[in-house]
Amino acid sequence: VKPPTFSYRRPSSVEEALGLLAEDGPQAKVLAGGQSLIPLLSMRLAAPGRLVDINSLTELSYVRCDEAGVRVGALARHAEVLADPAVAACQPLLPAALACVAHPTIRNRGTSLGSIVHADPAAELPAVLSLLGGTVIAASTDGRRTIGAAELFAGPLETSLRPDELAVEAFFPACPQLTGTAFEEVSRRHGDYALCGVAALVRLDDDLRIAEARAGYLSMAGTPWVLDLTEPVRGLAYDADLAAAGELAGRLLDPEPDIHATAEYRLQLARVLTARTLRRAARTAAGVMHDD
Ligand SMILES: Cc1cc2nc3c(=O)[nH]c(=O)nc-3n(C[C@H](O)[C@H](O)[C@H](O)COP(=O)(O)OP(=O)(O)OC[C@H]3O[C@@H](n4cnc5c(N)ncnc54)[C@H](O)[C@@H]3O)c2cc1C
């Protein structure tokens, strides 16, 4: 299958890239790792007039960690973020989720920021960014702006980025003390897009009892979905059964059926994965190593 005709530019600086995007507006598409865009072109589901290939912008090829969190530049590949020990120390939810993204060959080429702005409802990183309250920096010839995850995801494969904007950085906040995270998903085969995925975050009080429990979902709606599930589990011990939070998630979520799974099956996955990941997050927050 051949893509439709397009012109191709490979700018050598961010400024040049922004100029090209400003010139062509909605006709232009950024090409990063190409792991989503190239299949869309080949299947003729997208037909941009121009591709602006950002692979020479090595200044955007970075992963930086400090006590505030992890900053990922637009050219950082999934594999680099996944393998970085500083990332694992600073925000372990990132490698936990990235290990479920596709297969090694795709992770070697696909970019983490490209995955976020591609905004596939079944992708892992948009749910992680949403749960953590992360941000994306968008650059254009007008300057830069920071977009919170809650404002970024507008619908399936749709974000609030303007066509003349280049996403240059994603920021994933670190967790405060006594806070733990966990990630799990179910897919037909490892590396496939998930039928349901849950990123969980639990904050404990000084007595190691649950003070806050939240979960971010993928494949359960057209955009990543974050639920506050604290109420039914507030004050429970860190190693308690958190099935009540799973039941609440089952009442609040409203997935659509599709060819891969019925809505009821997705809800059952969400109930089970929510209880399980929240408990793992709570045990991590308490400093307990997992044996389950
Ligand atoms: C077989 C297969 C399985 C996969 N499985 C999964 C999976 O399980 N989970 C998952 O999350 N992903 C999966 N992916 C997708 C993969 O993670 C891609 O890497 C990711 O979706 C897009 O990143 P990319 O760098 O390849 O972006 P590209 O394909 O280059 O671009 C994707 C879209 O984002 C835009 N874009 C990219 N970067 C920028 C930027 N910096 N600024 C503005 N716009 C930008 C492009 O214009 C395009 O519209 C899979 C892909 C394949 C081929």
The ligand as an SDF file (V2000), in Angstrom:
LIG
                    3D

 53 58  0  0  0  0  0  0  0  0999 V2000
    2.4010   -2.5610   15.6360 C   0  0  0  0  0  0  0  0  0  0  0  0
    2.3470   -1.3480   16.5310 C   0  0  0  0  0  0  0  0  0  0  0  0
    1.9400   -1.5220   17.8450 C   0  0  0  0  0  0  0  0  0  0  0  0
    1.8720   -0.4020   18.6800 C   0  0  0  0  0  0  0  0  0  0  0  0
    1.4650   -0.6110   19.9800 N   0  0  0  0  0  0  0  0  0  0  0  0
    1.3740    0.4490   20.7940 C   0  0  0  0  0  0  0  0  0  0  0  0
    0.9500    0.2810   22.1510 C   0  0  0  0  0  0  0  0  0  0  0  0
    0.6740   -0.8150   22.6300 O   0  0  0  0  0  0  0  0  0  0  0  0
    0.8630    1.3960   22.9260 N   0  0  0  0  0  0  0  0  0  0  0  0
    1.1820    2.6520   22.4450 C   0  0  0  0  0  0  0  0  0  0  0  0
    1.0830    3.6300   23.1940 O   0  0  0  0  0  0  0  0  0  0  0  0
    1.6050    2.8240   21.1890 N   0  0  0  0  0  0  0  0  0  0  0  0
    1.7090    1.7700   20.3560 C   0  0  0  0  0  0  0  0  0  0  0  0
    2.1450    1.9760   19.0750 N   0  0  0  0  0  0  0  0  0  0  0  0
    2.4540    3.3630   18.6120 C   0  0  0  0  0  0  0  0  0  0  0  0
    3.8440    3.8120   19.0350 C   0  0  0  0  0  0  0  0  0  0  0  0
    3.8920    3.9870   20.4510 O   0  0  0  0  0  0  0  0  0  0  0  0
    4.2450    5.1570   18.3980 C   0  0  0  0  0  0  0  0  0  0  0  0
    5.5750    5.3400   18.7040 O   0  0  0  0  0  0  0  0  0  0  0  0
    3.5160    6.3980   18.8840 C   0  0  0  0  0  0  0  0  0  0  0  0
    2.1330    6.2830   18.8080 O   0  0  0  0  0  0  0  0  0  0  0  0
    3.8060    7.6290   18.0360 C   0  0  0  0  0  0  0  0  0  0  0  0
    5.1050    8.0350   18.1980 O   0  0  0  0  0  0  0  0  0  0  0  0
    5.9930    8.3600   16.9310 P   0  0  0  0  0  0  0  0  0  0  0  0
    7.1890    9.0750   17.4300 O   0  0  0  0  0  0  0  0  0  0  0  0
    6.1980    7.1340   16.1460 O   0  0  0  0  0  0  0  0  0  0  0  0
    5.0620    9.4350   16.1570 O   0  0  0  0  0  0  0  0  0  0  0  0
    4.7030    9.5770   14.6090 P   0  0  0  0  0  0  0  0  0  0  0  0
    4.1360    8.3150   14.0900 O   0  0  0  0  0  0  0  0  0  0  0  0
    5.8400   10.1830   13.8810 O   0  0  0  0  0  0  0  0  0  0  0  0
    3.5410   10.6880   14.7480 O   0  0  0  0  0  0  0  0  0  0  0  0
    2.2870   10.3640   15.2750 C   0  0  0  0  0  0  0  0  0  0  0  0
    1.3970   11.6170   15.2710 C   0  0  0  0  0  0  0  0  0  0  0  0
    1.8540   12.5660   16.2330 O   0  0  0  0  0  0  0  0  0  0  0  0
    2.2830   13.7750   15.5940 C   0  0  0  0  0  0  0  0  0  0  0  0
    3.5210   14.1830   16.2780 N   0  0  0  0  0  0  0  0  0  0  0  0
    4.5500   13.3750   16.6270 C   0  0  0  0  0  0  0  0  0  0  0  0
    5.4720   14.0650   17.3110 N   0  0  0  0  0  0  0  0  0  0  0  0
    5.0130   15.3400   17.3810 C   0  0  0  0  0  0  0  0  0  0  0  0
    5.5120   16.5270   17.9960 C   0  0  0  0  0  0  0  0  0  0  0  0
    6.6760   16.5370   18.6480 N   0  0  0  0  0  0  0  0  0  0  0  0
    4.7720   17.6720   17.8910 N   0  0  0  0  0  0  0  0  0  0  0  0
    3.5810   17.6750   17.2250 C   0  0  0  0  0  0  0  0  0  0  0  0
    3.0590   16.5720   16.6440 N   0  0  0  0  0  0  0  0  0  0  0  0
    3.7690   15.4230   16.7220 C   0  0  0  0  0  0  0  0  0  0  0  0
    2.4650   13.4350   14.1380 C   0  0  0  0  0  0  0  0  0  0  0  0
    2.2700   14.5550   13.2980 O   0  0  0  0  0  0  0  0  0  0  0  0
    1.4050   12.3680   13.9420 C   0  0  0  0  0  0  0  0  0  0  0  0
    0.1420   12.9710   13.7650 O   0  0  0  0  0  0  0  0  0  0  0  0
    2.2380    0.8910   18.1990 C   0  0  0  0  0  0  0  0  0  0  0  0
    2.6770    1.0590   16.8890 C   0  0  0  0  0  0  0  0  0  0  0  0
    2.7280   -0.0620   16.0570 C   0  0  0  0  0  0  0  0  0  0  0  0
    3.2010    0.1430   14.6360 C   0  0  0  0  0  0  0  0  0  0  0  0
  1  2  1  0
  2  3  1  0
  2 52  2  0
  3  4  2  0
  4  5  1  0
  4 50  1  0
  5  6  2  0
  6  7  1  0
  6 13  1  0
  7  8  2  0
  7  9  1  0
  9 10  1  0
 10 11  2  0
 10 12  1  0
 12 13  2  0
 13 14  1  0
 14 15  1  0
 14 50  1  0
 15 16  1  0
 16 17  1  0
 16 18  1  0
 18 19  1  0
 18 20  1  0
 20 21  1  0
 20 22  1  0
 22 23  1  0
 23 24  1  0
 24 25  2  0
 24 26  1  0
 24 27  1  0
 27 28  1  0
 28 29  2  0
 28 30  1  0
 28 31  1  0
 31 32  1  0
 32 33  1  0
 33 34  1  0
 33 48  1  0
 34 35  1  0
 35 36  1  0
 35 46  1  0
 36 37  1  0
 36 45  1  0
 37 38  2  0
 38 39  1  0
 39 40  1  0
 39 45  2  0
 40 41  1  0
 40 42  2  0
 42 43  1  0
 43 44  2  0
 44 45  1  0
 46 47  1  0
 46 48  1  0
 48 49  1  0
 50 51  2  0
 51 52  1  0
 52 53  1  0
M  END
$$$$
